[in-house]
Amino acid sequence: MLRLAVRQRNFIRGLIAAVFLAAILVFADLFVLSRSAALIFNHAMADQTMLRGTVTVEKLRANILGEVRFENLEWKDAGGGTILFVPRGSFRARPYDVLTGNLKSTTIQELTLDGAVLSMALDDDMQFDFLRHSPELDAAEEAALKEKERAEKERAKDKNARREDLTEAELKALGEKVRAERTQAMHEHLRNFDREGRKLRLKLDLTNCRGELFYRRCHYLLQGMEIHADINTAEAVAIKGTIVGLGGTMRGNGMTINGAVDMREPATPVADLSVLVSEVDPSSLGFGMNIRDKMTLSVRFTGPLAAMEGAGTVRLRDLHIPGIAFKNVEGMVHWRDARLDFTDVTADVFGGKLYAYGDYDLDTRYWHLYGHGEGLEAAEGFPNGYLDCKVDLDLVIRSAGSTQRTEYSGSFRSGAGTYRWVLPFVSLSGTFDSAWRDLRFGDLEIDFGDGYRARAATFRRKDGEVTLAPIELYDAEGKRSAFGWKEKW
């Protein structure tokens, strides 16, 4: 028993000594890290191959807890252009890697960038890269930016003029061709960030940052970013964050993102991301017709990362298109490739309700709306028509991306009402067809009751000139007479 007790005491003492020795080694490791931060950083930057170009830092300091703080980190490409600038930040490295000198892609476990300026790009396969800062991101080049915007507007005007000569099918084919060429160019381009074959296990925090993102011929300016990501390229990438102040291709108040990407199948990562974009200017997305009413989109994107599909909701407090003012617009949206489909859309219009669906193609900028309205007030829809009645209508809008190339068509039928407050009628009905400065009504009929009706085959107003077919009157016995009416005046 005495020998057993002695052996137990010796084992406990040895265990305590081992733990104490391990603690000393870890402390010594962290002490070395704190004293050799600059040396370790320079060694790592000299050996790393993930980041093209050069990375320099003005100040480095570390503590014995393993945290390294830095100031004025700058990453430049081979041509001397700035890819990333970070005024301050910090990182934590794996002590074992530092102690053994085996620095690799998973050595940095935590990275915080505070006040960073980033230029990022995604190709059509959702491959990520960093780019040199654009002039739009640098406020110091405001004058150059204004000149660039002027030149781009002139080029866009010429481009739109050429696009108008193409059919919808030709525009769609052009969009698909441009995407394919852009993807090929990205693959052939010398990438600034090359993670090929390397794993990352990193907690990344972006705070008080700003930047820009290039994706599918679009340029998004991000004025303020707070992003938190837990990155494990062998398992999953989780991301959560907010962006305030959207500019460039999409102008709006901001957006939030929350979700993850399953990385267990490296060839086909699978996304599950929820995105809320608030107060977006639709005209900045290319909807045409100078629509400036603010839109909020809430979309959940799922599926393979390179071919995600999104489903969610769209809301607008107001929506003004020529001749029609909608309120409280709500509906469902489905986003796939370059097409958005809208379903179950409801809106308040002219004192009644509109039920609609439609689609929008990002390649061609063509869009369509198919709607049915109930209980609309004629006095609101036609304020100079002196009509007092409720109207139901079926509406189709086809747009090629501009007011001049937008067409309206459909039919309507009213309930009982009055004309100029004194002439009663049972119903009004007809069809309509409207294009740029050309409004046409057909099969117009007023039912006065008891078999009395008035009909006109056509009414047209084009470029201010009015054409009206003769008005035909029918009595209770169906006999017809016609007004002696001038067809034009």
Secondary structure, DSSP 4 states (H G I P E B T S, - for coil): -HHHHHHHHHHHHHHHHHHHHHHHHHHHHHHHHHHSHHHHHHHHHHH--SB-SEEEEEEEEE-TTSEEEEEEEEEE-TTS-EEEEEEEEEEEE-HHHHHHT---TTSEEEEEEES-EEEEEE-TT--EEE-PPPGGG-GGGHHHHHHHHHHHHHHHHHHHHHHTTS-HHHHHHHHHHHHHHHHHHHHHS--SB--TT---EEEEEEEEEEEEEEETTEEEEEEEEEEEEEEETTTEEEEEEEEEEEEETS-EEEEEEEEEEE-SSTTS-EEEEEEEEEEE-GGGGT--TT--S-EEEEEEEEEEGGG-EEEEEEEEEEEEETTEEEEEEEEEEEEETTEEEEEEEEEEETTEEEEEEEEEETTT--EEEEEEEEEEEHHHHSTTS-EE-EEEEEEEEEESSSGGGEEEEEEEEE-SEEETTTEEESEEEEEEEEETTEEEEEEEEEEEETTEEEEEEEEEEETTEEEEPPEEEE-TT--EEE----SB-
